[in-house]
Each structure stands twice: as C-alpha cells, then as structure tokens.
Amino acid sequence: MRPTRQPLGPYQHLTEPERLVGNLHRAYAEHGHAVLGAELPTHPTLADMITFNQGPLPCGA
C-alpha cells in the first residue's frame, strides 16, 4: 500500500490527519481476517504515516 495525498473533505479539520493512515492499516488488517485488536507491524505503518505527513510525525510529548 502506498499512501497518496487526497482531499480530506469533512475531515480537513483534523489536527493529526496522518493518523488516518494508521486507521487504514487497522481496517485493512481486520478486513483481511486478522484478529480484532491484533498487533500490527509497526515499521510499515509508521513509514506510511511519515510518507503521508511528508516528514517526521509531530510529537507533543
């Protein structure tokens, strides 16, 4: 899966839109019959989030 920049429509107001990518990874995993709540591979998910964000993810911690 390669993330691409798409109009966010009604979700434009979200302050962390890169989280949509993580949610898509979860949805695809569960649609593919993964156990609900199963751990996802971290590296590919975060890599796609960084690509979508066009740079490092912001961290407020």
Stockholm file with secondary structure:
# STOCKHOLM 1.0

chainA/1-61         MRPTRQPLGPYQHLTEPERLVGNLHRAYAEHGHAVLGAELPTHPTLADMITFNQGPLPCGA
#=GR chainA/1-61 SS CCCCCCCCGGGTTCSCTTHHHHHHHHHHHHHTTCCTTCCCCHHHHHHHHHHHHTSCCCCCC
#=GC SS_cons        CCCCCCCCGGGTTCSCTTHHHHHHHHHHHHHTTCCTTCCCCHHHHHHHHHHHHTSCCCCCC
//
